Amino acid sequence: MRINFTKMAGAGNDFIVVDNRSGLIRKNIRRIAKKLSNRRFSIGADGLVLLEKSKTADIRMRLWNPDGSEAEMCGNGVRCLAKFAVDKHVTGSKLSIETPAGTIYAEVKGLSVKAKMIAPKDLKLNFRIGIKGRKELLNFINTGVPHAVKLVGSVDSCDVLGLGETIRHHDYFAPRGTNVDFVSLRKGSAIDIRTYERGVEGETLACGTGSTAAALVTATLKNLKSPVSVHTHGGEVLKVYFSKRGMAFHEVYLEGRIQCSFEGGVKI
């Protein structure tokens, strides 16, 4: 069977996007996602995104990671899907997207896509977990998917792969584990970020839910004001907007450019 796809990216976080409203892909999605996401033997991506029909929103998003697991939510993935839906005239420029984590509302203006994120929950600050005989100071927040956030002096010198993998699989976050964001401060309301992504099982050039998590945690700890500019490892800047009352965040938005890299067809 042959399917058409569009390769899209948000701040270097790249996805294979497929219009699946006809139900063309119904079986073996885990296998298909693993195959197509392989960067050496196929298209290569940080995940497979399917556009499907929804009974509760304009469209529905389902997203599979390169390891074949299905993600509840993905900030850059949902923004790529919004851009795809508008470009293909599936929806208007303002749209609602059903995800397993909840409904996302997005607006597309040219190359820029701004998405209202799932209300964050489970904020926990300044706790320690034991790793190889030492205590690592962490923070945690769920922005649709779980994120451990670690503040560091410089993201350029931190062990994203080694420490990231260890934290991701730590018993504290069992059974499903967590994404891990390493964050350092810039001047003003700006931060640098590098992320070890669960499901990708490695570092990605950007992570939308991670950028949101890092911005909110850092805003709480360092009193940063909205919007926070998040400088990703891919070189692009995402903006995170929010309102805060006490320890609770409201009206959280993620904004940045989305690009279409190429289109094609592939046999699955």
C-alpha positions as CSV (number, residue, x, y, z in Angstrom):
1,M,0.0,0.0,0.0
2,R,1.2,3.5,-0.9
3,I,0.4,6.6,1.1
4,N,1.1,10.3,0.5
5,F,2.8,12.3,3.2
6,T,4.1,15.8,4.1
7,K,7.3,16.2,6.0
8,M,7.0,19.1,8.4
9,A,9.1,20.7,11.2
10,G,8.6,23.0,14.2
11,A,11.9,24.4,15.4
12,G,13.7,21.3,14.1
13,N,11.2,18.9,15.7
14,D,10.2,17.0,12.6
15,F,7.2,14.9,11.7
16,I,5.7,12.8,8.9
17,V,2.1,14.1,8.5
18,V,-0.5,12.0,6.8
19,D,-4.2,12.7,6.0
20,N,-5.9,9.6,7.4
21,R,-9.5,10.8,7.3
22,S,-10.3,7.9,4.9
23,G,-9.0,5.4,7.4
24,L,-6.3,4.2,5.0
25,I,-4.0,3.4,7.9
26,R,-5.9,1.2,10.4
27,K,-3.6,-1.7,11.3
28,N,0.0,-2.1,12.3
29,I,0.4,1.6,13.1
30,R,3.1,0.9,15.6
31,R,5.2,-1.0,13.0
32,I,4.5,1.7,10.4
33,A,5.6,4.5,12.7
34,K,8.8,2.7,13.6
35,K,9.6,2.0,10.0
36,L,8.9,5.5,8.6
37,S,10.6,7.3,11.4
38,N,13.9,5.5,10.8
39,R,16.4,8.1,9.6
40,R,18.7,5.7,7.9
41,F,16.3,3.4,6.1
42,S,13.2,5.5,5.5
43,I,11.9,9.1,5.6
44,G,13.1,9.8,9.2
45,A,11.3,11.9,11.8
46,D,10.6,12.4,15.5
47,G,7.2,10.9,14.9
48,L,4.3,10.0,12.7
49,V,1.2,12.3,12.9
50,L,-2.2,11.2,11.5
51,L,-5.0,13.7,10.7
52,E,-8.3,12.0,11.4
53,K,-12.0,12.8,11.7
54,S,-13.3,14.0,15.1
55,K,-16.7,14.0,16.7
56,T,-15.7,16.7,19.2
57,A,-13.3,19.0,17.3
58,D,-12.5,20.1,13.8
59,I,-9.9,17.4,13.4
60,R,-8.2,14.7,15.5
61,M,-4.5,14.1,16.0
62,R,-2.9,10.8,16.7
63,L,0.9,10.7,17.0
64,W,3.3,7.8,17.2
65,N,6.9,8.1,18.4
66,P,9.8,6.4,16.6
67,D,9.8,3.6,19.2
68,G,6.2,2.8,18.2
69,S,4.5,4.2,21.3
70,E,1.6,6.6,21.0
71,A,2.0,10.0,22.5
72,E,-0.8,11.7,24.4
73,M,0.2,15.2,23.2
74,C,3.0,16.9,21.3
75,G,3.2,20.7,21.1
76,N,5.2,20.9,17.9
77,G,3.4,18.0,16.4
78,V,0.0,19.6,17.0
79,R,1.2,22.9,15.5
80,C,2.5,21.0,12.4
81,L,-0.9,19.3,12.1
82,A,-2.7,22.7,12.3
83,K,-0.5,24.1,9.6
84,F,-1.1,21.0,7.4
85,A,-4.9,21.2,7.9
86,V,-5.0,24.8,6.9
87,D,-2.6,24.4,3.9
88,K,-4.7,21.5,2.6
89,H,-8.0,23.4,3.1
90,V,-9.3,20.9,5.6
91,T,-10.1,23.7,8.1
92,G,-10.0,27.4,8.5
93,S,-7.1,29.3,10.0
94,K,-8.6,28.9,13.5
95,L,-9.2,25.3,14.5
96,S,-9.8,22.9,17.3
97,I,-7.8,19.6,17.5
98,E,-8.8,16.6,19.5
99,T,-5.8,14.8,21.2
100,P,-5.7,12.0,23.8
101,A,-4.7,14.7,26.4
102,G,-7.6,17.1,25.5
103,T,-8.6,19.6,22.9
104,I,-6.1,22.1,21.5
105,Y,-7.1,25.3,19.9
106,A,-4.7,26.7,17.3
107,E,-4.5,29.7,15.0
108,V,-2.4,29.7,11.8
109,K,-1.0,33.0,10.4
110,G,1.3,32.4,7.5
111,L,4.2,30.3,8.8
112,S,3.4,31.1,12.4
113,V,1.2,28.8,14.4
114,K,0.0,29.6,17.9
115,A,-1.6,26.8,20.0
116,K,-3.4,27.0,23.3
117,M,-1.9,24.2,25.3
118,I,-3.5,21.8,27.7
119,A,-3.8,23.3,31.2
120,P,-0.6,22.3,33.0
121,K,-0.8,20.2,36.2
122,D,1.2,18.4,38.8
123,L,3.7,21.2,39.3
124,K,6.4,20.1,41.8
125,L,9.5,22.2,42.6
126,N,12.9,21.6,44.0
127,F,12.9,17.9,44.9
128,R,15.8,15.5,44.7
129,I,16.2,11.9,43.3
130,G,19.1,9.6,43.9
131,I,21.3,8.9,40.9
132,K,24.5,6.9,41.2
133,G,25.2,8.0,44.7
134,R,24.3,11.7,44.3
135,K,21.1,13.7,44.6
136,E,19.9,15.5,41.5
137,L,17.7,18.6,42.0
138,L,14.7,18.5,39.7
139,N,11.3,20.1,39.1
140,F,8.3,18.5,37.4
141,I,5.2,19.6,35.5
142,N,2.8,17.9,33.1
143,T,2.0,19.9,30.0
144,G,0.0,17.2,28.3
145,V,2.9,14.8,28.8
146,P,5.2,14.6,31.9
147,H,8.4,16.7,32.0
148,A,11.2,16.7,34.5
149,V,13.0,20.1,34.4
150,K,16.6,20.5,35.5
151,L,18.2,24.0,35.7
152,V,21.8,24.0,34.8
153,G,24.6,26.5,34.4
154,S,24.9,25.9,30.7
155,V,22.9,23.6,28.4
156,D,26.0,23.3,26.2
157,S,27.9,21.4,28.8
158,C,25.3,19.1,30.4
159,D,25.0,15.4,29.7
160,V,21.7,15.4,27.9
161,L,22.0,11.8,26.6
162,G,23.5,10.1,29.7
163,L,21.7,11.9,32.5
164,G,18.6,12.4,30.4
165,E,18.2,8.7,29.8
166,T,18.8,7.9,33.5
167,I,16.2,10.4,34.7
168,R,13.7,9.4,32.0
169,H,13.7,5.7,33.3
170,H,14.1,6.5,37.0
171,D,11.8,4.7,39.4
172,Y,10.5,8.0,40.7
173,F,8.7,8.5,37.4
174,A,7.6,4.9,36.9
175,P,5.8,3.2,35.3
176,R,5.7,5.4,32.1
177,G,8.8,7.5,32.7
178,T,9.2,11.2,31.8
179,N,10.7,13.6,29.3
180,V,13.7,15.5,30.6
181,D,14.4,19.2,30.0
182,F,17.8,20.8,30.7
183,V,17.4,24.6,31.0
184,S,19.7,27.6,31.5
185,L,18.9,31.2,31.9
186,R,19.4,34.1,29.4
187,K,19.0,37.8,30.1
188,G,15.4,38.9,30.5
189,S,12.5,36.5,30.0
190,A,14.5,34.0,27.9
191,I,16.0,30.6,28.4
192,D,18.0,27.9,26.6
193,I,16.7,24.4,26.4
194,R,17.8,20.9,25.4
195,T,15.4,17.9,25.8
196,Y,15.7,14.2,26.1
197,E,12.4,12.9,24.7
198,R,10.5,9.9,25.9
199,G,9.5,7.7,22.9
200,V,12.3,9.2,20.7
201,E,14.7,7.9,23.3
202,G,17.2,10.6,22.6
203,E,17.7,14.3,22.2
204,T,15.5,16.2,19.7
205,L,16.2,19.7,18.3
206,A,13.1,21.0,20.0
207,C,10.1,19.9,22.1
208,G,6.9,21.9,22.3
209,T,5.6,20.5,25.5
210,G,9.1,20.6,26.9
211,S,9.6,24.3,26.0
212,T,6.3,25.0,27.6
213,A,7.2,23.0,30.8
214,A,10.6,24.7,31.0
215,A,9.2,28.2,30.5
216,L,6.5,27.7,33.3
217,V,8.9,26.1,35.8
218,T,11.5,28.8,35.2
219,A,8.9,31.5,35.4
220,T,7.9,30.2,38.8
221,L,11.4,29.8,40.2
222,K,12.9,32.9,38.7
223,N,9.9,35.1,38.3
224,L,10.1,35.4,34.5
225,K,7.3,37.4,32.8
226,S,5.2,36.2,29.9
227,P,6.1,35.6,27.1
228,V,9.2,33.6,27.7
229,S,11.5,33.2,24.7
230,V,12.7,29.6,24.5
231,H,15.9,29.1,22.5
232,T,15.9,25.6,21.2
233,H,18.8,23.3,20.3
234,G,17.8,23.6,16.7
235,G,18.5,27.3,16.8
236,E,14.9,28.6,16.5
237,V,13.0,30.5,19.2
238,L,9.6,29.5,20.5
239,K,7.5,31.8,22.6
240,V,5.4,30.6,25.6
241,Y,2.6,32.9,26.8
242,F,0.8,32.4,30.1
243,S,-1.2,33.9,32.9
244,K,-0.4,32.9,36.5
245,R,-2.4,33.1,39.7
246,G,-0.6,31.8,42.7
247,M,1.0,28.5,41.6
248,A,-1.6,27.9,38.9
249,F,-1.1,28.7,35.2
250,H,-3.9,29.6,32.8
251,E,-4.2,30.6,29.1
252,V,-0.9,28.9,28.1
253,Y,0.1,29.3,24.5
254,L,3.0,28.0,22.4
255,E,4.0,30.0,19.3
256,G,6.5,29.5,16.6
257,R,7.2,28.9,12.9
258,I,6.2,25.8,11.1
259,Q,7.8,24.8,7.8
260,C,6.9,22.2,5.2
261,S,10.1,20.4,4.2
262,F,8.9,18.2,1.3
263,E,6.0,16.0,0.2
264,G,6.0,12.6,-1.3
265,G,4.7,9.0,-1.4
266,V,5.9,6.0,0.4
267,K,5.1,2.3,0.3
268,I,4.1,0.8,3.7
